[in-house]
Amino acid sequence: MRSSVLLSLTVLATLTLNLSFMPKAKAASKSAPIEANAANADNILYIDLKYGRVVIELMPAIAPKHVERIKTLANRGFYDGVPFHRVIDGFMAQTGDPTGTGTGGSELSDLRAEFNDEPHLRGAVSMARASSPNSANSQFFIVTKDSRFLDKQYTLFGRVIDGMKYVDMIKKGEGQGGMVKNPDVMVKVRMANANK
């Protein structure tokens, strides 16, 4: 059984540190939701929540295999109805496991890590994994507060460019592990170019 524990208890303990010295991420747009145009639709992912649409710009230049995996699963409808099973207030929201237990994934093989220099600032989207760096499969998380201690430990493959206010509304989990009872789900997940 694959364990998709995002962080060890040791790293989770660092969450109690004051992270106010970290640089602030750019504020989310307060304008109307961003819709993809023909030039960027191939790398824009839409996650529809009950609260509204989250728009993610994928980054194939830094994590090509991970971006390819997300595109494949999104366009198959794999993520539709999948819960945010682990949500830690002031840190991140994790999803991508259809079983909702944190131990599931897709039928596809695990991915080799594509660690890169992109920082885990608010809005970063990164793959969850087990203890092995090469165990990412379908689970991913959205960072809700700058978390630079994750840099080069998890494969960052995208950034939220609109809709962080909706990510902030996702139901939070309980305790140190952040497991959520009756979690919110991703209603529909598709690439922007699939909506044509």
C-alpha positions as CSV (number, residue, x, y, z in Angstrom):
1,M,0.0,0.0,0.0
2,R,1.4,3.3,-1.0
3,S,1.8,5.9,1.8
4,S,1.3,9.4,0.6
5,V,2.1,11.2,3.8
6,L,3.2,14.6,2.6
7,L,5.5,15.5,5.5
8,S,7.1,13.7,8.3
9,L,6.2,14.6,11.9
10,T,9.5,16.3,12.2
11,V,8.8,18.7,9.3
12,L,5.2,19.2,10.5
13,A,6.6,20.4,13.8
14,T,8.3,23.2,11.9
15,L,4.9,24.6,11.1
16,T,4.7,26.0,14.6
17,L,7.7,28.3,13.8
18,N,7.0,31.9,12.9
19,L,7.3,32.1,9.1
20,S,6.6,35.9,9.0
21,F,10.2,36.6,7.8
22,M,9.4,34.8,4.5
23,P,8.7,36.9,1.4
24,K,5.1,37.4,0.5
25,A,3.6,35.9,-2.7
26,K,1.8,38.1,-5.1
27,A,-1.7,38.8,-4.1
28,A,-4.4,36.9,-6.1
29,S,-6.2,39.0,-8.6
30,K,-9.4,40.7,-7.4
31,S,-10.7,41.0,-11.0
32,A,-13.0,38.7,-12.8
33,P,-11.7,35.0,-13.1
34,I,-8.9,34.5,-15.5
35,E,-9.9,32.5,-18.6
36,A,-7.3,30.9,-20.8
37,N,-6.7,32.3,-24.2
38,A,-5.5,30.3,-27.2
39,A,-1.8,31.1,-26.5
40,N,-1.8,29.6,-23.0
41,A,-4.7,27.1,-22.9
42,D,-2.4,24.1,-23.2
43,N,-0.9,24.8,-19.8
44,I,-3.9,26.1,-17.9
45,L,-5.7,23.8,-15.5
46,Y,-9.2,24.6,-14.2
47,I,-10.3,23.1,-10.8
48,D,-13.9,23.8,-10.1
49,L,-14.8,23.8,-6.4
50,K,-18.3,24.4,-5.0
51,Y,-16.9,27.9,-4.0
52,G,-15.6,28.8,-7.5
53,R,-13.0,28.1,-10.1
54,V,-9.3,27.8,-9.3
55,V,-7.0,28.5,-12.3
56,I,-3.5,26.9,-12.3
57,E,-0.7,27.7,-14.7
58,L,1.3,24.5,-15.3
59,M,5.0,24.7,-15.8
60,P,6.2,22.0,-18.2
61,A,9.6,23.7,-18.6
62,I,10.6,22.7,-15.0
63,A,8.5,19.5,-14.4
64,P,7.5,18.0,-17.8
65,K,6.6,14.5,-16.6
66,H,4.6,15.8,-13.7
67,V,2.7,18.3,-15.9
68,E,2.1,15.5,-18.4
69,R,0.6,13.3,-15.6
70,I,-1.7,16.0,-14.4
71,K,-2.9,16.8,-17.9
72,T,-3.5,13.1,-18.6
73,L,-5.5,12.5,-15.4
74,A,-7.5,15.7,-15.6
75,N,-8.6,15.0,-19.2
76,R,-9.6,11.4,-18.2
77,G,-11.9,12.9,-15.5
78,F,-9.8,11.1,-12.8
79,Y,-9.9,14.0,-10.4
80,D,-13.6,14.7,-10.7
81,G,-15.2,14.3,-7.3
82,V,-11.9,13.6,-5.5
83,P,-11.7,15.0,-2.0
84,F,-9.3,17.4,-0.3
85,H,-8.5,14.7,2.2
86,R,-5.7,16.5,4.1
87,V,-5.9,20.3,4.7
88,I,-3.8,22.1,7.3
89,D,-4.9,25.6,8.0
90,G,-2.1,28.1,7.2
91,F,-0.1,25.5,5.3
92,M,-1.6,23.5,2.4
93,A,-4.6,21.6,0.9
94,Q,-3.9,18.1,-0.4
95,T,-6.0,16.1,-2.9
96,G,-5.7,13.6,-5.7
97,D,-6.4,10.4,-3.9
98,P,-9.8,8.9,-5.0
99,T,-10.0,6.8,-1.9
100,G,-9.7,9.9,0.3
101,T,-7.4,8.0,2.7
102,G,-4.1,9.5,1.6
103,T,-2.8,6.1,0.5
104,G,-4.4,5.9,-3.0
105,G,-3.4,7.0,-6.4
106,S,-3.9,6.3,-10.1
107,E,-3.2,3.0,-12.0
108,L,-0.2,4.7,-13.7
109,S,3.3,4.1,-12.5
110,D,5.0,6.5,-10.0
111,L,7.0,9.4,-11.3
112,R,10.7,10.2,-10.8
113,A,11.3,13.4,-8.9
114,E,11.7,16.6,-10.9
115,F,12.9,18.9,-8.1
116,N,13.5,22.4,-9.3
117,D,14.4,25.9,-8.1
118,E,10.8,27.3,-7.9
119,P,9.9,28.4,-4.4
120,H,7.0,27.0,-2.4
121,L,5.2,30.3,-1.9
122,R,1.5,30.8,-1.4
123,G,-0.3,29.4,-4.5
124,A,2.4,26.9,-5.4
125,V,1.1,23.6,-6.6
126,S,3.3,20.6,-5.9
127,M,3.2,16.8,-6.0
128,A,2.7,14.8,-2.8
129,R,4.8,11.7,-2.3
130,A,5.7,9.0,0.2
131,S,9.2,8.8,1.7
132,S,10.8,8.0,-1.6
133,P,11.5,11.0,-3.8
134,N,10.3,9.0,-6.8
135,S,6.9,8.0,-5.4
136,A,4.6,10.8,-6.7
137,N,1.6,9.5,-8.6
138,S,-1.6,11.5,-8.6
139,Q,-1.8,13.4,-5.3
140,F,-0.9,17.0,-5.1
141,F,-1.1,20.0,-2.8
142,I,-1.7,23.7,-3.0
143,V,0.4,25.8,-0.6
144,T,-1.7,28.4,1.3
145,K,1.2,30.0,3.1
146,D,4.8,30.5,2.0
147,S,6.6,27.2,2.9
148,R,10.1,27.4,1.7
149,F,11.2,24.4,3.7
150,L,9.5,22.3,1.0
151,D,11.8,23.7,-1.7
152,K,13.7,20.9,-3.6
153,Q,11.9,18.3,-1.5
154,Y,8.7,18.1,-3.6
155,T,8.2,18.6,-7.3
156,L,6.6,22.0,-7.9
157,F,4.8,21.9,-11.2
158,G,2.4,24.9,-11.2
159,R,1.0,28.0,-9.6
160,V,-2.5,29.3,-8.8
161,I,-3.0,32.4,-10.9
162,D,-6.6,33.0,-9.9
163,G,-9.0,31.7,-7.3
164,M,-6.8,31.4,-4.2
165,K,-9.7,32.8,-2.2
166,Y,-11.6,29.6,-3.1
167,V,-8.6,27.5,-2.0
168,D,-8.7,29.3,1.3
169,M,-12.4,28.3,1.7
170,I,-11.7,24.5,1.5
171,K,-12.7,22.7,4.7
172,K,-9.8,22.3,7.1
173,G,-8.7,19.1,8.7
174,E,-8.2,18.3,12.4
175,G,-5.1,17.7,14.4
176,Q,-1.4,17.7,13.3
177,G,-2.1,15.5,10.3
178,G,-5.0,17.6,9.0
179,M,-7.2,14.7,7.9
180,V,-10.7,16.1,7.0
181,K,-14.0,14.6,7.9
182,N,-16.7,15.1,5.2
183,P,-14.1,16.8,3.0
184,D,-14.7,19.3,0.1
185,V,-14.1,17.8,-3.3
186,M,-12.9,18.9,-6.7
187,V,-16.2,19.0,-8.6
188,K,-14.5,19.0,-12.0
189,V,-10.9,19.2,-13.2
190,R,-10.0,19.9,-16.8
191,M,-7.4,21.5,-19.0
192,A,-8.6,24.8,-20.4
193,N,-8.1,23.5,-24.0
194,A,-10.6,20.7,-23.2
195,N,-13.4,23.2,-22.8
196,K,-13.2,24.2,-26.5
